[in-house]
């Protein structure tokens, strides 16, 4: 009997340990901060702001992953708060992102120095004060050494994130600030550095491509192939403000993944198909000391902007789940369904990255049953 008990305990312990060999990451696109978003977050007539309601319908989905990363495409430069073309959002935007389950942000994008050196410095300081890990843009060389790569640890995994941008809208980066530019010589050195830190995975976040184009351009494809040749397995893109295809293929005997553009996670861009996006769930697994990409699935999201009592509101909705909900205005439901069709038209070029399948087991989050619409996905055979 004692042997059986010990065997059971050993087996249970082994199974529990095995569950920690898999890690799920979720990636989001652009977190924008247009004027109407700032006005929407304002509490009454006060000078205080609350963005928490923006993400409440997607919070459980984000928190179902182990690590969540978003592209912060605004500064936290302080007043005056302003949207395009010189973004500066209230600091409480970060609180709402953290409350939604977002663990870290990347900063290298064309708006990161909208408010010049003081704006970048304050953005870094606020993120540090709020203990939000960051990378891509830095106050100085010492700050870059500390945060490049960004290291995130969870469930026994150590993940490095590197982040680069094509440019900063022609605004000169003032010394001693540093913004990681897409420069293959620099990126190569950074990948080598990250690899020396005993990490399990290196993720490359690239701000690239042509705005509003739903297919990757030749440079995106070329850089992806080059990154694969450097041993990178996960490449996540942003900047076009629309979705672009996602592909998981075998290169040199191992699965590698690119999502060329994730679209607008939240913004006031309403021109189709800029009013929606996807979040991408990526599962990596450790076996015999080796890490591999085992699965990738996307979930479509859409930004609902109803006007209540004369005030515009912003809600990021899981599109498939909410497309038929009666509390959403009929015109909005119609547009959401149109977006789903548009997104599926763009993502029909995906390779082995299917739409996430929901079932009762997956959605019993936090002890409550969500109203889920079943999403079917074809089987994927990756050569």
N, C-alpha and C positions, 0 to 999 in steps of 0.2 A: 504493500500500500504506500509506504514511504517513497519507494522508487517511482510509483505512478504519479504521486503528488509532485515529486521533484521533476519528473519528466514533463508534466503538465505546465509547471511553472517555467521550466526552461523553454518549452515550446512557445508559451504565451509571450515570454520576454523576447524570444527571437523574432516572433511575428511583429511585436511592437517596434522592435529595432528596425525591421525591414520596412515598415511603413515610412520611416524617416529617410529612406534612400531615394524618395521621390519629392521633388519640389515643384510647385506651380507658381509661375510668374504671370502677372497680368500687366499689359502695357496699354496706355491711353494716348490719344493724340494731343492736339493743341488746347491748352487752357488759355483762352483769350479773356480780355477784359474791356469790352467796348463800353461807351458811355451809358447805354441803356442798361447794361449789366450792373454797373456801379449804382445807378439810380434805383434799380430794382432791389439791391442789397441794403440800401439806406433804411434805417429804422425810423419810421415817421419823418419828422422834420429835423431830427437830431443829426449829429456828425458822427454817428456810429453805424456800423455796417454788419450784416449777418448774411452769409452765403450758404448756410447749412441746408436750407430747403432745396437748393439747386441739385443736390446729389442724393436726396433721401430715398428716391425710388431705385437707385442703383447701388446703394451702400452694401447690401448683402451680397450682391454679385462680386463687387470688388473685394470684400472681406473674405470671400470664399477662397481666395488665392493666398499664398504665403508671402509674396512680395509684390507690391503694386508701384508702378513708376509712371509718371506723367511728364509731359513737356510743358514747362511753365513759360508761356510766351507773353509775359508781361513783366514789368519791373515792380518792385515794392519801394518806389522812390519817395513815398510820402506825398504830401499835398503839393500842388493841386492834383487831385485824382482825375485821371483823364484816360480816354480810350484812344482809338486810332487818330493820328499816326504816331503819337508819342505816349505809349502806354505807361500808366502807373495806377495800380490797384491798391485798395485798402489792405492792410496787413491781415485782416481777419479772413481773407481768401485762403490763406495758408491753414488757418484753424479748420475751415470747412473741408479742405482737401484731406487733412489728417483725420478729421471726424468721419470722412467717407471711407477711410482705410488706405489712403495713398501714403506710401512709406518713404518715397524719395522723388526728387524732381531733377530733370536735366534743364540746363539754362542756356546752352549755346544755340542761339537762334538769331534771326535778323532783327529782333526787337530788344535784345538784352542790354543794349547801351542807348536805348531811346532817351534816357535822362543822363547820359554821359557818365563820367566817373563817379560822381556823388550818388547817382541812381544805382549803379551797379554795386557800389560799396554798401549802400544801405540794404539792397536786396539780399546780398550775402549775409549781412549782419542779422537781419530779421529772420532769415531761414535758420541761421545758427542759433539764435535765441530761442526759436521754437523747436529746435532739435529736429529739423527736417533736413536729411542728408541731401547733398547737391553736388553737381559737377558741371563742367563745360565752360563756365565763366568764373573768373577769380579776381580777387582784389589785387594780388601781387604774386610774385614767384613763390613765396613761402606758402601762400594760400593754395596755389596750384599743387605744390608738393604734397600738401595735406589731403587734398580732395580730388586728385587726379592720379589713379582712377578712384572713383567712389566705390567703397567696399560695403556690401550689405551681407549680413550673415543671418541665416534662418535654418532651422531644422538640420543643423550639421553641415549646411552648404555655405560656401563662401563665394559670392558673386561679385565680379568687378564690372563696373559700368564706365565706358568712355563715351564722350559726347563732343560732336564737332558741327560747325555750321559753314555754309558756303560764303556767308558774309553778314554784314551788319547794316544793311541799307545805306551804304556809303558813309556811315558815321565812323570817324576814326576812333579806334580804341585808345584811350588816353593812358599813358604810363602812370603808375606801374600796373594798371589793369591788364589782364590777359583773357582773351576769348579764344577758345580752341577753334582754329580754322581747319578746313578740310585740306590737309597737306600730307601727302602719303609718307614723306620722310618723318614728319612728327608723329603721325599715327603709328607707323611701324615701330618707332622707339617706345611709344606708350604701350603698345601691345606687348612688346618684349618686357617692359617693366611690370605690367599687370601679371604676365605669366610667371615672373620671378617671385610673386607674392603668395604662391601656393593656393591659388584660387581654383574653384571647381569649374567656373564658367566665366567667359568674358563676353559682355553684351556691348555692341556698338550702336549708339544712337546717333543717327545722321540727319541733320537738317539740310535738305537738298531738294533737287527737282524743280519743276516748273509749276507755278501756282495755277490751280484750277484745272490741271490736266490729269485725266484719270488713268493714264498709262505712264510707266517710268520712262525717263529719257535715256539716251545712250550713256550719259555720264553716270547715272545711277546704276545701270547694269554693269558698266565697267568697274566701278568702285566695289560693287558687291562681289564680283568675281575676284577682284584683288584681295578683298578682305577674307574671302574664303581661302585664298592661297596662303594667307597669313595664319590660318588655323581658327578663324572666327566662325562660330556656328550660328549666332543669332544677330541679325541686323534689323534694327527698327527705325523706320523713316518718318519724317514729318516735314512740313512746310507747304505742300500743295493745297492744304485746307479742304481736300477731298480725298476719298478713298482711292487707293491704287492696289493692284493685286498683291497677294501673299503667296509665297512658294516655299514648300519644304521638299528638298530634293537630296539625293545622295551625291556627295562629292568626295572623291578619294576614299570611298568606303564608309563614310559617316553622314548622317542626316544634318543638313544645314538649312537655315530658315531666313527668309527675308520678308519683311512687310514694308513695301516701298513707301506707303503713306497711310497713316491711321486716320486722317481727317480731323475735323474740329470736334474735340470732346465737348467743349462748351464755348459758345460765341454768339454774337448777334448777326452773323452772316446768314441770311435767310434765302439767298439764291440757291436753287437746286443745283447740285446735290451737296452744297456746303452746309446745309442745316442738320446734318447727321454725321455719324462716324461709326467706328467699331472699336471695341476693346478686344485685345488678343490675349488669350490664355495659352501659355507655353509650359509644357511639362518636361522637366529634365530629370534624369535618373542616374544614380551612381551604381555601378556594378564593378566589383573587383578594382576599386580605385579609379575607374574611368567614368567620365560623365558623358551622357549622350542626350540629344533631343529626341524624345519619344512621341510627343504629340503636340499639335497646335490647333486651336479652334478659335473662331471669332464669334463675337456677339454684337449685333447691330444696335446702335443707340441713336436716339433722335432728340433734338432739343425742342421742347414744347414751350411756347411763349404766350400764354393767355394774358389778357388784360383784365384785371380785377380792381374795381373801384378806381378806375382811371390809371392804374399802375401796372406796368408790364412785369411779368414774372418769368423766371427761367427754371425749367426742370429737365434734367437729363433722364430720359426714359429708356428702359430696355424695349426696343421697338416691337419685337415679336410678341412680347407679353402684353403690351398695352395698346396694340393697334385696334382692338375692338372694345376697349373700356368705355362705358357710356358716360363717365364723368368728364371725359375729354370731348371738347367741342367737335361737332361732326366734320367741320372743315379741316380741323387739325388731324383727325383720324384719317381723313382722305389723303391729306398730304403725307402723313406718316407711312401709309401703305404705298404711296407713290415712291417715297424715299427707299423703302424696302426693295421695291422692284428695281429702282435705279442702282442701288448698292449691289444687289444680286447680279445685275447686268455687268457691273464693273468686276465683281469678284468671281464671275464665271471663268475667268482666266487663272484662278488659283490652282495651285498644284498641292494636293494633300494638306490643305488647310480648309476644313469644312466648317459649316455653321454649327455652333454649340447645341448639343441635344440636351433638353431638359426632361427630367422625369421626377416622380415623387420622391425618390431617394435623394436626388441632388438638391431639391429645393426646400427640404425641411430645415431651414436655417433659423437658428435662434429659437427653436421650439415652436415655430408657426408655419403653417402651410401657405405657400404663395399661390396665387392664381396663375398657373402656367399654361401657355399654349405650346403644345408639342411641336418641336422643330425637327424635321427629319434631315439627315445628311447621308450622302452616298458613301459607300465604303471606299477607302483609299488604299491603293497599293503603290508604295513608293519603291522604285527600282534603285 
